[in-house]
């Protein structure tokens, strides 16, 4: 790893396969709202830009009002909070990669667009065996979400 001084990882879709828990949580919210659900694989197209964009993308076009997007986002956040570790796993081979990087004493960090406290909680649960620091997520400011 000559030339590298450290690595910064994203969490979802990079270190952790979180798609099933993200999608199942949203599908439960959509069912409660009386709306159509989506195949889990379709969530690959819906995730990646934060919870508000996830809520926007899963809703039918005619139901994308700001109030509904906010309600679905908040309901999804509460639902996901109780189900984020059911199917989420490290990607195959990731443990071995992190072991190899740690054995080389290469500094590693996580930077995610998930809320900061939640990013830290997930890192403690799934990544605590490796020396990964800092672990940083987004924080809510009066202007909206920002990186910490």
N, C-alpha and C positions, 0 to 999 in steps of 0.2 A: 504494500500500500504506500509505496514511496510517493512523495508529493502530496499526500493527504494529511491534513492536520486534525481531522475529525469528520464526523458524519452527523447530519441532521435528518431525521426521519419524520414523515407524516405518520399518523397512526392508522386511520381508516383506509383500507385499500392498499396499504404499504406494509406495515407490520402486522396488522390484524385484519382478518376477514370478518367484517362486521355486518355484511350485507343482509344475511338472514334475519338477524335481530332487528336491524333498522327497518327492513321491509315488513316483517311480521308485526312489529309494533304499529307501523302506519296502517297496515291492512286492518288491524283491530279497530283503530280510530275510524277508518273509512266505513267499516261495517256498522259501527255505532251511529254514524252520521247517515246511514242509509244510502251510501255511495258505493260505486263499483270499486272492487279491489284490483290489485295488479299482481302478476306473477313475480316472484322474488327476483328473477333474473332481470326483469324490466327496471328494477330499482337501480341497476348499474347506470342507467341514463338519468335517473332522478336525483341521485345524491352527488355531493361534491362541492356545493356552494352554500352550505348552511341550511338550517332547519326551515327558514322562511321560504327559500327556493324549493326545498323538497315539498313543502305543503302546496306551493303554487303549482308545481309540476304534476302532482298526483291528482289534482282536482280537475274535473271537466271544465272546459273553457268558459262555459256560461255561469259557472259557480265561483269564479276567481275574484270575488270581492275582497277588499282589504280586510274586512271584519271576519270573513270565513277563513281566509288564509291564516290570520292570526289565531283564530280559534282552533283550527286543525293543527297548526304548529305547536301551540301550547298543550293541546291534548296529546299529540305525539310525544312531546318532550316528557310529559308525566308518564306516559305508557312506557316509553323506552327506558326511563329511569328505573323501572321495576323489572326490565327484561333484557338488559344489555349484555348479560354474561351467559345467556342460555345456549346459544349456538356459536357465539364469537370465539374464534381461535386464532392462534398465530398461523400465518401461512406456512405450508409445508416447506421445510428447509430453513425457515427464518431462525429457529432456535440455534441451529448449527452455525449459521452466519453470525448471529450475535455472540455466540461462544467464541468463534474465531476472532472477531473484532475485539472482544474483551480481552482475549489472551494476548493480543498485540498492544493492549493498553491504549487503543485508539479512542479518544473521547467521542461519546455519542450523546445526542440530544433528541427530544421529540418536540415538534412544533405542530399544533393542530388547530383547526378552526372550530373544534368543539369548545364549549365553555371550559374555562381554565380548571375549575374545581373538578369537573367531570373527567377531563383529560388526565389529571393527576390521579384520580380514583381508579381509572382504567389502567393506567401505567402501573400503579401499585399492585393491582390484581393480576395483570398478565405479564409484566415486564420486570418485576422486582428482583429477579435473579441476576440481572445484568446491571452494570454501573452506568445507568443512563441518567444524565443530568446536564442541563436542566430539562424539565418537562413543562411545556408551556402551551396554554390554550388561549382562547379568545376571552376578553372581558367585556362586560356591558358598560358602555359609557353613555352619557346623555345624547350623543350623536348616533348611537347604535353600537354594534359589535366592533371591536378592534382587537388587534393582536396585543398580547401582553408583553 
